[in-house]
Amino acid sequence: MKTIAIYDNTGKIFSMFNAGKEVPVGLQFVEFEVPQGYYVVSVDVANKQPIFKELPKNAEQIMEMDVLELRMAVLELTDLVLGGM
């Protein structure tokens, strides 16, 4: 869903709402879609583009990433040990 953000000269967002048929007149605004897993923190005023930040991961997602990283490390170590024989 498209969103409209009204911002100031520094890029600070003062209001956000779902885009409709009307757009603000006389105000700085940008219209965009927020990618899944992200939220808007401000606006790059030079490029008139929203700046997104990734949503924090929950504890389960963090543990899954840790397990995956550990598995990859074990595979690399196994390859080093067996490759040296």
TAQUIZI-V768044 format. One record per residue. N is the residue number from 1. SS is DSSP state (H for helix, E for strand, C for the rest). OMEGA is omega as a letter, one per 20 degrees, with the letter a starting at -180 (NA if undefined). D_CENTER is the distance of its C-alpha to the mean C-alpha in whole Angstrom. Layout:
BEGIN
n = (N/N)
ss = (SS/SS)
omega = (OMEGA/OMEGA)
d_center = (D_CENTER/D_CENTER)
END
This chain:
BEGIN
n = (1/2/3/4/5/6/7/8/9/10/11/12/13/14/15/16/17/18/19/20/21/22/23/24/25/26/27/28/29/30/31/32/33/34/35/36/37/38/39/40/41/42/43/44/45/46/47/48/49/50/51/52/53/54/55/56/57/58/59/60/61/62/63/64/65/66/67/68/69/70/71/72/73/74/75/76/77/78/79/80/81/82/83/84/85)
ss = (C/E/E/E/E/E/E/C/C/C/C/C/E/E/E/E/E/E/C/C/C/C/C/C/C/C/C/C/E/E/E/E/E/C/C/C/C/E/E/E/E/E/E/E/C/C/C/C/E/E/E/E/E/E/C/C/C/C/H/H/H/H/H/H/H/H/H/H/H/H/H/H/H/H/H/H/H/H/H/H/H/H/H/C/C)
omega = (r/r/r/r/r/a/r/a/r/a/r/a/r/r/r/r/r/a/r/a/a/r/a/r/r/r/r/r/r/r/a/r/r/r/r/r/a/r/a/r/a/r/r/a/r/a/a/a/r/r/a/r/a/r/r/r/r/a/a/r/r/r/r/r/r/r/r/r/r/r/r/r/r/r/r/r/r/r/r/a/a/r/a/a/NA)
d_center = (16/16/15/17/16/19/19/21/22/20/17/17/16/19/19/17/18/19/20/24/26/27/25/25/28/29/25/22/20/17/16/13/12/8/7/8/6/3/6/8/9/12/13/14/18/20/18/17/13/10/8/4/4/3/6/9/11/15/18/19/16/16/20/20/18/20/23/22/22/25/26/25/27/30/30/30/33/35/35/36/39/40/40/42/45)
END
